[in-house]
């Protein structure tokens, strides 16, 4: 995620001033309208994958689990495949991977395979970092848009595994720092990149934040040994203003924490749903996080919120209703005011939050990607 265009999310050095609550209310980022950008949420999970050259809005749609904007290209993935589409013609072309049995195969992109991609993040040179939560590895895809496209292990999973991987059986698990080739993870899920392309990963099984240095050995160190006080889950990461931000659930509480280069924590927010104007007893499903326009944008219960540097929360998009289907005569294919968008994700409480990804582009468009009958992407027009 960088959080995918990290330069858009610069925070002031006074971000965590103690008297933030006494300051005038911050206007900050606003979004006007949102429209369907990719996928078809009314289609249902496709049984066939799209052919080369299929449009972003054509059927059968690609399961867009996550949007990544790389210059004039959209990069997305379906769990086991990575695809791209030029924003000019919006036609899909496969980059790497094959749907089918779960496997980890490195090498040229035409033959490479992934077990279950959790997240893709964009490096400064256009390369892609990939966290594979089933293969338990962080991979790097070089030249993803060119003829020399190749997938290589960056850290974890010291060897390829062409068989035997399942959602509950990973090829290699553990908790070991050191050179990337020897480092071990429990389950590596969400990732974020800093300005030097160091990778930060959430290791779910070990409840830790791991740093993978952009050095010759891809050295892995544990930045934070235990992220939460209770049962930590649904964690998403963003990097901005020299800080790593973690957004998720700690026990029954939402949390948004910031960590400096040494792992020292500053608590931005922690509490129940009433922090966001809701019912403190309601179920909570945090999703993606991204930096945009001097603020953080977070997903919660299928609604988007702006969180200011001082911890002030404001509604950004979504009509506020939690649903597992579209209601009334709502048509997701036409533009809607941001405040009236029905942001629908699957009603699986254990994964609904993790099915939401956020991203931004250079024109301050905000992208919301969620899993419904079929994963889809909305594009929101926003103004810092």
For each residue, the residues with C-beta under 8 A, 3 or more apart:
1: 4 119 121 122 190 191 192 193 237 238 239 290 359
2: 5 6 121 122 192 193 239
3: 6 9 192 237 238 239 240 289 290 291 358 359 360
4: 1 68 69 121 122 290 359 360
5: 2 8 9 69 122 359 360 361 362
6: 2 3 9 193 194 195 239 240 291
7: 10
8: 5 291 292 293 360 362 364
9: 3 5 6 238 240 241 290 291 292 293 294 295 296
10: 7 240 241 294
11: 15 240 241 243 291 294 309
12: 15 241 294 309
13:
14: 17 309
15: 11 12 241 258 309 310
16: 20 258 266 268 309 310 311
17: 14 20 23 310
18:
19: 22 23
20: 16 17 23 308 309 310 311 312
21: 310
22: 19
23: 17 19 20 26 310
24:
25: 312
26: 23 308 310 312
27: 30
28: 293 294 295 306 308 314 384
29: 292 293 294 295 297 306 316 382 383 384
30: 27 316 338 382 383
31: 34 304 316 317 338 366 380 381 382 383
32: 337 338 380 381 382 383
33: 335 336 337 338 380 381
34: 31 317 335 336 338 341 368 378 379 380 381
35: 334 335 336 378 379
36: 39 40 41 57 332 333 376 377 378 379
37: 56 67 367 377 378 379
38: 56 57 61 62 64 67 74 76 85 90 376 377
39: 36 43 56 57 61 62 63 64 374 375 376 377
40: 36 43 57 59 61 374 376
41: 36 326 332 344 372 373 374 376
42: 326 332 333 373
43: 39 40 46 59 60 61 373 374
44: 373 374
45: 63 373 374
46: 43 49 50 59 60 61 63 374
47: 60
48: 60
49: 46 60 62 78 81 99
50: 46 54 58 60 61 62 92
51: 54
52: 92 93 94
53: 91 92 93
54: 50 51 58 60 62 91 92
55: 58 90 91 92
56: 37 38 39 62 74 85 90 91 92
57: 36 38 39 40 61 90 333
58: 50 54 55 61
59: 40 43 46
60: 43 46 47 48 49 50 54
61: 38 39 40 43 46 50 57 58 64 374 376
62: 38 39 49 50 54 56 76 78 83 92
63: 39 45 46 78 79 371 374 375
64: 38 39 61 67 76 78 369 375 376 377
65: 76 77 78 79 117 355 357 369 371 375
66: 76 77 119 120 357 359 369
67: 37 38 64 74 75 76 357 359 367 369 377
68: 4 74 75 76 120 121 122 128 359
69: 4 5 73 74 75 87 122 359 360 361 362 367
70: 73 74 75 84 122 126 144 145
71: 126
72: 86 87 88
73: 69 70 84 85 86 87 145
74: 38 56 67 68 69 70 84 85 86 87 90
75: 67 68 69 70 82 83 84 95 120 122 128 144
76: 38 62 64 65 66 67 68 82 83 84 85 120 369 377
77: 65 66 81 82 83 97 117 120 130
78: 49 62 63 64 65 81 83 97 99 375
79: 63 65 99 114 116 117
80: 97 98 99 100 102 113 114 115 116 117
81: 49 77 78 94 95 96 97 98 99 114
82: 75 76 77 94 95 96 97 114 117 120 128 130 141 144
83: 62 75 76 77 78 92 93 94 95
84: 70 73 74 75 76 92 93 95 144 145
85: 38 56 73 74 76 89 90 91 92 93
86: 72 73 74 89 90 91
87: 69 72 73 74 90
88: 72
89: 85 86
90: 38 55 56 57 74 85 86 87
91: 53 54 55 56 85 86
92: 50 52 53 54 55 56 62 83 84 85
93: 52 53 83 84 85
94: 52 81 82 83 97
95: 75 81 82 83 84 109 141 144 145 149
96: 81 82 109 110 112 114 141 144 149 151
97: 77 78 80 81 82 94 112 113 114 117
98: 80 81 113
99: 49 78 79 80 81
100: 80
101: 163
102: 80 115 116 134 135 165 166 167
103: 113 114 115 135 160 161 162 163 165
104: 113 114 115 132 135 137 157 160 161 162 165 171
105: 111 112 113 151 160 162
106: 112 139 150 151 152 153 160
107: 111 112 150 151
108: 111 112 149 150 151
109: 95 96 112 141 144 149 150 151
110: 96 149
111: 105 107 108
112: 96 97 105 106 107 108 109 150 151
113: 80 97 98 103 104 105 162
114: 79 80 81 82 96 97 103 104 117 130 132 135 139
115: 80 102 103 104 132 133 134 135 161 165
116: 79 80 102 132 133 134 135 167
117: 65 77 79 80 82 97 114 120 130 131 132 133
118: 131 132 133 188 189 190 191
119: 1 66 130 131 189 190 191 357
120: 66 68 75 76 77 82 117 128 129 130
121: 1 2 4 68 128 129 130 191 192 193 199
122: 1 2 4 5 68 69 70 75 126 127 128 129 193
123: 126 127 128 129 140 193 197
124: 195 197
125:
126: 70 71 122 123 143 144 145
127: 122 123 140 141 142 143 144
128: 68 75 82 120 121 122 123 140 141 144
129: 120 121 122 123 138 139 140 141 154 191 193 197 199
130: 77 82 114 117 119 120 121 138 139 140 141 151
131: 117 118 119 137 138 139 188 189 190 191 201
132: 104 114 115 116 117 118 135 136 137 138 139 157 188
133: 115 116 117 118 136 187 188 189 204
134: 102 115 116 165 166 167 170
135: 102 103 104 114 115 116 132 157 161 165 170 171
136: 132 133 156 157 170 171 172 173 184 185 186 187 188
137: 104 131 132 153 154 155 156 157 185 188
138: 129 130 131 132 153 154 155 156 180 188 191 199 201 212
139: 106 114 129 130 131 132 151 152 153 154
140: 123 127 128 129 130 151 152 153 154
141: 82 95 96 109 127 128 129 130 144 149 150 151
142: 127 148 149 150 152
143: 126 127 146 147 148 149 150
144: 70 75 82 84 95 96 109 126 127 128 141 149
145: 70 73 84 95 126 149
146: 143 149
147: 143
148: 142 143
149: 95 96 108 109 110 141 142 143 144 145 146
150: 106 107 108 109 112 141 142 143
151: 96 105 106 107 108 109 112 130 139 140 141
152: 106 139 140 142
153: 106 137 138 139 140 156 157 158 180 181
154: 129 137 138 139 140 180 199 212 218
155: 137 138 180 181 183 185 199 212 218 220
156: 136 137 138 153 172 180 183 184 185 188 220
157: 104 132 135 136 137 153 161 171 172
158: 153 172 181 182
159: 171 172
160: 103 104 105 106
161: 103 104 115 135 157 164 165 171
162: 103 104 105 113
163: 101 103
164: 161 169 171
165: 102 103 104 115 134 135 161 169 170 171
166: 102 134 169
167: 102 116 134
168:
169: 164 165 166
170: 134 135 136 165 173 187
171: 104 135 136 157 159 161 164 165
172: 136 156 157 158 159 184
173: 136 170 184 185 186 187 205
174: 184 185 186
175: 184 185 186 203 206 208
176: 182 183 184 220
177: 183 210 219 220 221 222
178: 182 183 219 220
179: 182 183 217 218 219 220
180: 138 153 154 155 156 183 212 217 218 219 220
181: 153 155 158 217 218
182: 158 176 178 179
183: 155 156 176 177 178 179 180 210 212 218 220
184: 136 156 172 173 174 175 176
185: 136 137 155 156 173 174 175 188 201 203 205 206 210
186: 136 173 174 175 203 204 205 206
187: 133 136 170 173 203 204 205
188: 118 131 132 133 136 137 138 156 185 191 201 202 203 204 210
189: 118 119 131 133 201 202 203 204 235 354
190: 1 118 119 131 201 202 235 236 237
191: 1 118 119 121 129 131 138 188 199 200 201 202 237
192: 1 2 3 121 199 200 237 238 239 244
193: 1 2 6 121 122 123 129 197 198 199 200 239
194: 6 197 198 200 239 242 244
195: 6 124
196: 214
197: 123 124 129 193 194 214
198: 193 194 211 212 213 214
199: 121 129 138 154 155 191 192 193 211 212 214
200: 191 192 193 194 209 210 211 212 223 237 239 244
201: 131 138 185 188 189 190 191 209 210 211 212 237
202: 188 189 190 191 208 209 210 227 235 237 246
203: 175 185 186 187 188 189 206 207 208 209 210
204: 133 186 187 188 189 207 233 235
205: 173 185 186 187
206: 175 185 186 203
207: 203 204 226 227 228 232
208: 175 202 203 222 223 224 225 226 227
209: 200 201 202 203 222 223 224 227 237 244 246 259 263
210: 177 183 185 188 200 201 202 203 220 221 222 223
211: 198 199 200 201 220 221 222 223
212: 138 154 155 180 183 198 199 200 201 218 219 220
213: 198 217 218 219 220 221
214: 196 197 198 199 218
215: 218 219
216:
217: 179 180 181 213
218: 154 155 179 180 181 183 212 213 214 215
219: 177 178 179 180 212 213 215
220: 155 156 176 177 178 179 180 183 210 211 212 213
221: 177 210 211 213
222: 177 208 209 210 211 225
223: 200 208 209 210 211 244 259 263
224: 208 209 227 259 263 265
225: 208 222
226: 207 208 229
227: 202 207 208 209 224 232 235 246 248 250 257
228: 207 231 232 248 250 251 255
229: 226 250 251
230: 250 251 252 253
231: 228 249 250 251
232: 207 227 228 235 248 249 250 251
233: 204 248 249
234: 248 249 285 286 287 353 354
235: 189 190 202 204 227 232 246 247 248 249
236: 190 246 247 248 286 287 288 289 354
237: 1 3 190 191 192 200 201 202 209 244 245 246 247 289
238: 1 3 9 192 244 245 247 289 290 291 296
239: 1 2 3 6 192 193 194 200 243 244 245 291
240: 3 6 9 10 11 243 245 291 296
241: 9 10 11 12 15
242: 194 260 261
243: 11 239 240 258 259 260 266
244: 192 194 200 209 223 237 238 239 258 259
245: 237 238 239 240 256 257 258 259 268 289 291 296
246: 202 209 227 235 236 237 255 256 257 259
247: 235 236 237 238 255 256 286 289 296 298
248: 227 228 232 233 234 235 236 254 255 286 353
249: 231 232 233 234 235 252 253 254 255 284 286 353
250: 227 228 229 230 231 232 253 254 255 270
251: 228 229 230 231 232
252: 230 249 272 284
253: 230 249 250 270 271 272
254: 248 249 250 269 270 271 272 273 275 276 284 286 300
255: 228 246 247 248 249 250 267 269 270
256: 245 246 247 267 268 269 270 289 296 298 307
257: 227 245 246 265 266 267 268 270
258: 15 16 243 244 245 265 266 268
259: 209 223 224 243 244 245 246 263 264 265 266
260: 242 243 263 264 266
261: 242
262:
263: 209 223 224 259 260
264: 259 260
265: 224 257 258 259
266: 16 243 257 258 259 260
267: 255 256 257 270
268: 16 245 256 257 258 307 311
269: 254 255 256 275 307 311 313
270: 250 253 254 255 256 257 267
271: 253 254 274 275 280
272: 252 253 254 275 280 281 284
273: 254 276 278 279 280 281 282 284 300 301
274: 271 277 278 279 280
275: 254 269 271 272 313
276: 254 273 300 303 305 313
277: 274 313 315
278: 273 274 282 301
279: 273 274 282
280: 271 272 273 274
281: 272 273
282: 273 278 279 301
283: 301 349
284: 249 252 254 272 273 300 301
285: 234 300 301 302 345 349 352 353
286: 234 236 247 248 249 254 298 299 300 353
287: 234 236 298 299 300 345 352 353 354 355 356 357 358 370
288: 236 298 299 356 357 358 359 368 369
289: 3 236 237 238 245 247 256 296 297 298 299 358
290: 1 3 4 9 238 296 297 358 359 360 366
291: 3 6 8 9 11 238 239 240 245 295 296 297 360
292: 8 9 29 295 296 297 360 364 366 382 384
293: 8 9 28 29 364 382 383 384
294: 9 10 11 12 28 29 308 309 384
295: 9 28 29 291 292 306 307 308 309
296: 9 238 240 245 247 256 289 290 291 292 306 307
297: 29 289 290 291 292 304 305 306 307 316 358 366
298: 247 256 286 287 288 289 304 305 307 358
299: 286 287 288 289 302 303 304 305 343 353 356 358 368
300: 254 273 276 284 285 286 287 303 305 353
301: 273 278 282 283 284 285 322
302: 285 299 318 322 323 343 344 345 352 356 370
303: 276 299 300 315 317 318 319 320 343
304: 31 297 298 299 315 316 317 318 343 358 366 368 380
305: 276 297 298 299 300 313 314 315 316
306: 28 29 295 296 297 313 314 315 316
307: 256 268 269 295 296 297 298 311 312 313
308: 20 26 28 294 295 311 312 313 314
309: 11 12 14 15 16 20 294 295
310: 15 16 17 20 21 23 26
311: 16 20 268 269 307 308
312: 20 25 26 307 308
313: 269 275 276 277 305 306 307 308
314: 28 305 306 308
315: 277 303 304 305 306 318 320 339
316: 29 30 31 297 304 305 306 338 382
317: 31 34 303 304 338 339 341 343 366 368 380
318: 302 303 304 315 338 339 341 342 343
319: 303 339 340 341 342 343
320: 303 315
321: 327 342
322: 301 302
323: 302 326 327 342 344 347
324: 344 345 346 347
325: 344
326: 41 42 323 330 332 342 344
327: 321 323 330 342
328:
329:
330: 326 327 336 342
331: 334
332: 36 41 42 326 342 376 378
333: 36 42 57
334: 35 331
335: 33 34 35
336: 33 34 35 330 340 341 342
337: 32 33 340 341
338: 30 31 32 33 34 316 317 318 341 380
339: 315 317 318 319
340: 319 336 337
341: 34 317 318 319 336 337 338 378 380
342: 318 319 321 323 326 327 330 332 336
343: 299 302 303 304 317 318 319 368 370 378
344: 41 302 323 324 325 326 370 372
345: 285 287 302 324 352 355 356 370 371 372
346: 324 351 352 355 371 372
347: 323 324 352
348: 351 352 355
349: 283 285 352
350:
351: 346 348 354 355
352: 285 287 302 345 346 347 348 349 355 356
353: 234 248 249 285 286 287 299 300 356
354: 189 234 236 287 351
355: 65 287 345 346 348 351 352 370 371 375
356: 287 288 299 302 345 352 353 368 369 370
357: 65 66 67 119 287 288 367 368 369 370
358: 3 287 288 289 290 297 298 299 304 366 367 368 369
359: 1 3 4 5 66 67 68 69 288 290 366 367 369
360: 3 4 5 8 69 290 291 292 364 365 366 367 382
361: 5 69 364 365 367
362: 5 8 69
363:
364: 8 292 293 360 361 381 382 383 384
365: 360 361 379 380 381 382
366: 31 290 292 297 304 317 358 359 360 379 380 382
367: 37 67 69 357 358 359 360 361 377 378 379 380
368: 34 288 299 304 317 343 356 357 358 377 378 380
369: 64 65 66 67 76 288 356 357 358 359 375 376 377 378
370: 287 302 343 344 345 355 356 357 375 376
371: 63 65 345 346 355 375
372: 41 344 345 346 375 376
373: 41 42 43 44 45
374: 39 40 41 43 44 45 46 61 63
375: 39 63 64 65 78 355 369 370 371 372
376: 36 38 39 40 41 61 64 332 369 370 372
377: 36 37 38 39 64 67 76 367 368 369
378: 34 35 36 37 332 341 343 367 368 369
379: 34 35 36 37 365 366 367
380: 31 32 33 34 304 317 338 341 365 366 367 368
381: 31 32 33 34 364 365
382: 29 30 31 32 292 293 316 360 364 365 366
383: 29 30 31 32 293 364
384: 28 29 292 293 294 364
